[in-house]
Amino acid sequence: MGTGPVKGFAITLSVGIVTSMFTAIMVTRALVNLTYGGRTLNKLSI
């Protein structure tokens, strides 16, 4: 389904989305650990 350039674009787009999601999760986790890492939380307010 699709020609060579279309398949190449789809693969590149998929890799970009996965990389972006992984980076966003890791950076967010690092910032949360930096902010709340040393503290003990008694209550988690949402």
PDB file with SEQRES, HELIX, SHEET and CRYST1 records, atoms N, CA, C and O in Angstrom:
SEQRES   1 A   46  MET GLY THR GLY PRO VAL LYS GLY PHE ALA ILE THR LEU          
SEQRES   2 A   46  SER VAL GLY ILE VAL THR SER MET PHE THR ALA ILE MET          
SEQRES   3 A   46  VAL THR ARG ALA LEU VAL ASN LEU THR TYR GLY GLY ARG          
SEQRES   4 A   46  THR LEU ASN LYS LEU SER ILE                                  
HELIX    1 AA1 GLY A    4  TYR A   36  1                                  33    
CRYST1    1.000    1.000    1.000  90.00  90.00  90.00 P 1           1          
ATOM      1  N   MET A   1       0.849  -1.172   0.000  1.00  0.00           N  
ATOM      2  CA  MET A   1       0.000   0.000   0.000  1.00  0.00           C  
ATOM      3  C   MET A   1       0.900   1.242   0.000  1.00  0.00           C  
ATOM      4  O   MET A   1       1.613   1.483   0.974  1.00  0.00           O  
ATOM      5  N   GLY A   2       0.875   2.009  -1.047  1.00  0.00           N  
ATOM      6  CA  GLY A   2       1.710   3.194  -1.144  1.00  0.00           C  
ATOM      7  C   GLY A   2       3.003   2.890  -1.883  1.00  0.00           C  
ATOM      8  O   GLY A   2       3.411   1.734  -1.999  1.00  0.00           O  
ATOM      9  N   THR A   3       3.638   3.935  -2.377  1.00  0.00           N  
ATOM     10  CA  THR A   3       4.894   3.765  -3.102  1.00  0.00           C  
ATOM     11  C   THR A   3       6.069   3.978  -2.162  1.00  0.00           C  
ATOM     12  O   THR A   3       5.874   4.231  -0.973  1.00  0.00           O  
ATOM     13  N   GLY A   4       7.279   3.879  -2.678  1.00  0.00           N  
ATOM     14  CA  GLY A   4       8.495   3.992  -1.880  1.00  0.00           C  
ATOM     15  C   GLY A   4       8.602   5.276  -1.078  1.00  0.00           C  
ATOM     16  O   GLY A   4       8.831   5.212   0.130  1.00  0.00           O  
ATOM     17  N   PRO A   5       8.443   6.451  -1.702  1.00  0.00           N  
ATOM     18  CA  PRO A   5       8.550   7.690  -0.931  1.00  0.00           C  
ATOM     19  C   PRO A   5       7.482   7.824   0.155  1.00  0.00           C  
ATOM     20  O   PRO A   5       7.747   8.369   1.227  1.00  0.00           O  
ATOM     21  N   VAL A   6       6.275   7.323  -0.124  1.00  0.00           N  
ATOM     22  CA  VAL A   6       5.203   7.398   0.873  1.00  0.00           C  
ATOM     23  C   VAL A   6       5.543   6.509   2.064  1.00  0.00           C  
ATOM     24  O   VAL A   6       5.342   6.907   3.211  1.00  0.00           O  
ATOM     25  N   LYS A   7       6.055   5.312   1.804  1.00  0.00           N  
ATOM     26  CA  LYS A   7       6.449   4.410   2.889  1.00  0.00           C  
ATOM     27  C   LYS A   7       7.606   5.002   3.690  1.00  0.00           C  
ATOM     28  O   LYS A   7       7.623   4.914   4.918  1.00  0.00           O  
ATOM     29  N   GLY A   8       8.570   5.603   2.998  1.00  0.00           N  
ATOM     30  CA  GLY A   8       9.690   6.226   3.696  1.00  0.00           C  
ATOM     31  C   GLY A   8       9.239   7.361   4.586  1.00  0.00           C  
ATOM     32  O   GLY A   8       9.725   7.511   5.707  1.00  0.00           O  
ATOM     33  N   PHE A   9       8.300   8.170   4.086  1.00  0.00           N  
ATOM     34  CA  PHE A   9       7.765   9.267   4.890  1.00  0.00           C  
ATOM     35  C   PHE A   9       7.014   8.738   6.095  1.00  0.00           C  
ATOM     36  O   PHE A   9       7.131   9.294   7.187  1.00  0.00           O  
ATOM     37  N   ALA A  10       6.246   7.676   5.921  1.00  0.00           N  
ATOM     38  CA  ALA A  10       5.482   7.100   7.028  1.00  0.00           C  
ATOM     39  C   ALA A  10       6.418   6.563   8.107  1.00  0.00           C  
ATOM     40  O   ALA A  10       6.165   6.745   9.298  1.00  0.00           O  
ATOM     41  N   ILE A  11       7.483   5.910   7.698  1.00  0.00           N  
ATOM     42  CA  ILE A  11       8.444   5.376   8.677  1.00  0.00           C  
ATOM     43  C   ILE A  11       9.141   6.510   9.409  1.00  0.00           C  
ATOM     44  O   ILE A  11       9.307   6.454  10.627  1.00  0.00           O  
ATOM     45  N   THR A  12       9.549   7.537   8.677  1.00  0.00           N  
ATOM     46  CA  THR A  12      10.207   8.685   9.296  1.00  0.00           C  
ATOM     47  C   THR A  12       9.273   9.392  10.264  1.00  0.00           C  
ATOM     48  O   THR A  12       9.684   9.775  11.360  1.00  0.00           O  
ATOM     49  N   LEU A  13       8.024   9.566   9.867  1.00  0.00           N  
ATOM     50  CA  LEU A  13       7.040  10.212  10.742  1.00  0.00           C  
ATOM     51  C   LEU A  13       6.803   9.381  12.000  1.00  0.00           C  
ATOM     52  O   LEU A  13       6.709   9.932  13.097  1.00  0.00           O  
ATOM     53  N   SER A  14       6.706   8.065  11.850  1.00  0.00           N  
ATOM     54  CA  SER A  14       6.486   7.185  13.005  1.00  0.00           C  
ATOM     55  C   SER A  14       7.655   7.247  13.980  1.00  0.00           C  
ATOM     56  O   SER A  14       7.448   7.334  15.190  1.00  0.00           O  
ATOM     57  N   VAL A  15       8.876   7.204  13.464  1.00  0.00           N  
ATOM     58  CA  VAL A  15      10.059   7.281  14.320  1.00  0.00           C  
ATOM     59  C   VAL A  15      10.099   8.629  15.033  1.00  0.00           C  
ATOM     60  O   VAL A  15      10.457   8.693  16.209  1.00  0.00           O  
ATOM     61  N   GLY A  16       9.742   9.692  14.348  1.00  0.00           N  
ATOM     62  CA  GLY A  16       9.716  11.017  14.957  1.00  0.00           C  
ATOM     63  C   GLY A  16       8.702  11.122  16.076  1.00  0.00           C  
ATOM     64  O   GLY A  16       8.986  11.713  17.118  1.00  0.00           O  
ATOM     65  N   ILE A  17       7.531  10.560  15.877  1.00  0.00           N  
ATOM     66  CA  ILE A  17       6.490  10.599  16.909  1.00  0.00           C  
ATOM     67  C   ILE A  17       6.918   9.807  18.140  1.00  0.00           C  
ATOM     68  O   ILE A  17       6.756  10.275  19.267  1.00  0.00           O  
ATOM     69  N   VAL A  18       7.462   8.615  17.931  1.00  0.00           N  
ATOM     70  CA  VAL A  18       7.905   7.783  19.058  1.00  0.00           C  
ATOM     71  C   VAL A  18       9.040   8.472  19.814  1.00  0.00           C  
ATOM     72  O   VAL A  18       9.049   8.478  21.045  1.00  0.00           O  
ATOM     73  N   THR A  19       9.987   9.045  19.095  1.00  0.00           N  
ATOM     74  CA  THR A  19      11.106   9.738  19.737  1.00  0.00           C  
ATOM     75  C   THR A  19      10.624  10.947  20.517  1.00  0.00           C  
ATOM     76  O   THR A  19      11.090  11.195  21.629  1.00  0.00           O  
ATOM     77  N   SER A  20       9.704  11.697  19.950  1.00  0.00           N  
ATOM     78  CA  SER A  20       9.159  12.873  20.624  1.00  0.00           C  
ATOM     79  C   SER A  20       8.426  12.483  21.903  1.00  0.00           C  
ATOM     80  O   SER A  20       8.576  13.147  22.929  1.00  0.00           O  
ATOM     81  N   MET A  21       7.641  11.421  21.853  1.00  0.00           N  
ATOM     82  CA  MET A  21       6.899  10.968  23.025  1.00  0.00           C  
ATOM     83  C   MET A  21       7.852  10.488  24.114  1.00  0.00           C  
ATOM     84  O   MET A  21       7.663  10.808  25.288  1.00  0.00           O  
ATOM     85  N   PHE A  22       8.872   9.724  23.736  1.00  0.00           N  
ATOM     86  CA  PHE A  22       9.851   9.235  24.702  1.00  0.00           C  
ATOM     87  C   PHE A  22      10.581  10.402  25.370  1.00  0.00           C  
ATOM     88  O   PHE A  22      10.763  10.413  26.587  1.00  0.00           O  
ATOM     89  N   THR A  23      10.996  11.379  24.569  1.00  0.00           N  
ATOM     90  CA  THR A  23      11.707  12.535  25.106  1.00  0.00           C  
ATOM     91  C   THR A  23      10.808  13.337  26.039  1.00  0.00           C  
ATOM     92  O   THR A  23      11.254  13.762  27.105  1.00  0.00           O  
ATOM     93  N   ALA A  24       9.561  13.548  25.662  1.00  0.00           N  
ATOM     94  CA  ALA A  24       8.636  14.309  26.499  1.00  0.00           C  
ATOM     95  C   ALA A  24       8.426  13.628  27.843  1.00  0.00           C  
ATOM     96  O   ALA A  24       8.402  14.293  28.878  1.00  0.00           O  
ATOM     97  N   ILE A  25       8.275  12.312  27.837  1.00  0.00           N  
ATOM     98  CA  ILE A  25       8.060  11.582  29.091  1.00  0.00           C  
ATOM     99  C   ILE A  25       9.305  11.654  29.973  1.00  0.00           C  
ATOM    100  O   ILE A  25       9.197  11.888  31.177  1.00  0.00           O  
ATOM    101  N   MET A  26      10.481  11.456  29.386  1.00  0.00           N  
ATOM    102  CA  MET A  26      11.710  11.456  30.171  1.00  0.00           C  
ATOM    103  C   MET A  26      12.016  12.843  30.740  1.00  0.00           C  
ATOM    104  O   MET A  26      12.441  12.944  31.891  1.00  0.00           O  
ATOM    105  N   VAL A  27      11.815  13.899  29.977  1.00  0.00           N  
ATOM    106  CA  VAL A  27      12.082  15.258  30.460  1.00  0.00           C  
ATOM    107  C   VAL A  27      11.092  15.626  31.554  1.00  0.00           C  
ATOM    108  O   VAL A  27      11.477  16.217  32.563  1.00  0.00           O  
ATOM    109  N   THR A  28       9.821  15.284  31.369  1.00  0.00           N  
ATOM    110  CA  THR A  28       8.812  15.575  32.390  1.00  0.00           C  
ATOM    111  C   THR A  28       9.119  14.825  33.678  1.00  0.00           C  
ATOM    112  O   THR A  28       8.995  15.378  34.770  1.00  0.00           O  
ATOM    113  N   ARG A  29       9.517  13.571  33.548  1.00  0.00           N  
ATOM    114  CA  ARG A  29       9.847  12.782  34.735  1.00  0.00           C  
ATOM    115  C   ARG A  29      11.065  13.366  35.459  1.00  0.00           C  
ATOM    116  O   ARG A  29      11.099  13.413  36.688  1.00  0.00           O  
ATOM    117  N   ALA A  30      12.058  13.809  34.692  1.00  0.00           N  
ATOM    118  CA  ALA A  30      13.247  14.406  35.300  1.00  0.00           C  
ATOM    119  C   ALA A  30      12.897  15.695  36.037  1.00  0.00           C  
ATOM    120  O   ALA A  30      13.407  15.938  37.130  1.00  0.00           O  
ATOM    121  N   LEU A  31      12.040  16.516  35.455  1.00  0.00           N  
ATOM    122  CA  LEU A  31      11.638  17.762  36.117  1.00  0.00           C  
ATOM    123  C   LEU A  31      10.840  17.491  37.386  1.00  0.00           C  
ATOM    124  O   LEU A  31      11.024  18.179  38.390  1.00  0.00           O  
ATOM    125  N   VAL A  32       9.963  16.505  37.352  1.00  0.00           N  
ATOM    126  CA  VAL A  32       9.183  16.162  38.550  1.00  0.00           C  
ATOM    127  C   VAL A  32      10.104  15.618  39.629  1.00  0.00           C  
ATOM    128  O   VAL A  32       9.951  15.969  40.799  1.00  0.00           O  
ATOM    129  N   ASN A  33      11.053  14.772  39.262  1.00  0.00           N  
ATOM    130  CA  ASN A  33      12.000  14.246  40.244  1.00  0.00           C  
ATOM    131  C   ASN A  33      12.881  15.352  40.809  1.00  0.00           C  
ATOM    132  O   ASN A  33      13.226  15.329  41.990  1.00  0.00           O  
ATOM    133  N   LEU A  34      13.240  16.305  39.984  1.00  0.00           N  
ATOM    134  CA  LEU A  34      14.046  17.423  40.443  1.00  0.00           C  
ATOM    135  C   LEU A  34      13.269  18.281  41.435  1.00  0.00           C  
ATOM    136  O   LEU A  34      13.829  18.762  42.420  1.00  0.00           O  
ATOM    137  N   THR A  35      11.987  18.468  41.175  1.00  0.00           N  
ATOM    138  CA  THR A  35      11.158  19.307  42.030  1.00  0.00           C  
ATOM    139  C   THR A  35      10.747  18.586  43.313  1.00  0.00           C  
ATOM    140  O   THR A  35      10.872  19.147  44.402  1.00  0.00           O  
ATOM    141  N   TYR A  36      10.264  17.364  43.199  1.00  0.00           N  
ATOM    142  CA  TYR A  36       9.708  16.645  44.349  1.00  0.00           C  
ATOM    143  C   TYR A  36      10.565  15.472  44.800  1.00  0.00           C  
ATOM    144  O   TYR A  36      10.107  14.680  45.624  1.00  0.00           O  
ATOM    145  N   GLY A  37      11.772  15.326  44.305  1.00  0.00           N  
ATOM    146  CA  GLY A  37      12.587  14.156  44.573  1.00  0.00           C  
ATOM    147  C   GLY A  37      12.988  13.970  46.020  1.00  0.00           C  
ATOM    148  O   GLY A  37      12.960  12.845  46.519  1.00  0.00           O  
ATOM    149  N   GLY A  38      13.359  15.031  46.708  1.00  0.00           N  
ATOM    150  CA  GLY A  38      13.857  14.904  48.068  1.00  0.00           C  
ATOM    151  C   GLY A  38      12.776  14.952  49.144  1.00  0.00           C  
ATOM    152  O   GLY A  38      13.045  14.676  50.313  1.00  0.00           O  
ATOM    153  N   ARG A  39      11.575  15.296  48.751  1.00  0.00           N  
ATOM    154  CA  ARG A  39      10.497  15.458  49.731  1.00  0.00           C  
ATOM    155  C   ARG A  39       9.651  14.197  49.849  1.00  0.00           C  
ATOM    156  O   ARG A  39       9.528  13.418  48.904  1.00  0.00           O  
ATOM    157  N   THR A  40       9.078  14.017  51.020  1.00  0.00           N  
ATOM    158  CA  THR A  40       8.087  12.959  51.176  1.00  0.00           C  
ATOM    159  C   THR A  40       6.724  13.631  51.108  1.00  0.00           C  
ATOM    160  O   THR A  40       6.476  14.627  51.788  1.00  0.00           O  
ATOM    161  N   LEU A  41       5.860  13.086  50.295  1.00  0.00           N  
ATOM    162  CA  LEU A  41       4.547  13.656  50.118  1.00  0.00           C  
ATOM    163  C   LEU A  41       3.553  12.953  51.034  1.00  0.00           C  
ATOM    164  O   LEU A  41       3.400  11.733  50.976  1.00  0.00           O  
ATOM    165  N   ASN A  42       2.886  13.718  51.870  1.00  0.00           N  
ATOM    166  CA  ASN A  42       1.848  13.151  52.728  1.00  0.00           C  
ATOM    167  C   ASN A  42       0.537  13.055  51.996  1.00  0.00           C  
ATOM    168  O   ASN A  42      -0.222  12.105  52.186  1.00  0.00           O  
ATOM    169  N   LYS A  43       0.266  14.043  51.153  1.00  0.00           N  
ATOM    170  CA  LYS A  43      -0.988  14.059  50.412  1.00  0.00           C  
ATOM    171  C   LYS A  43      -0.704  14.552  49.009  1.00  0.00           C  
ATOM    172  O   LYS A  43      -0.011  15.553  48.827  1.00  0.00           O  
ATOM    173  N   LEU A  44      -1.227  13.868  48.033  1.00  0.00           N  
ATOM    174  CA  LEU A  44      -1.040  14.265  46.644  1.00  0.00           C  
ATOM    175  C   LEU A  44      -2.302  15.002  46.198  1.00  0.00           C  
ATOM    176  O   LEU A  44      -3.350  14.392  45.990  1.00  0.00           O  
ATOM    177  N   SER A  45      -2.185  16.317  46.055  1.00  0.00           N  
ATOM    178  CA  SER A  45      -3.341  17.090  45.623  1.00  0.00           C  
ATOM    179  C   SER A  45      -3.345  17.194  44.111  1.00  0.00           C  
ATOM    180  O   SER A  45      -2.319  17.459  43.484  1.00  0.00           O  
ATOM    181  N   ILE A  46      -4.507  16.982  43.544  1.00  0.00           N  
ATOM    182  CA  ILE A  46      -4.638  17.010  42.089  1.00  0.00           C  
ATOM    183  C   ILE A  46      -5.423  18.240  41.699  1.00  0.00           C  
ATOM    184  O   ILE A  46      -5.658  18.472  40.513  1.00  0.00           O  
TER     185      ILE A  46                                                      
END                                                                             
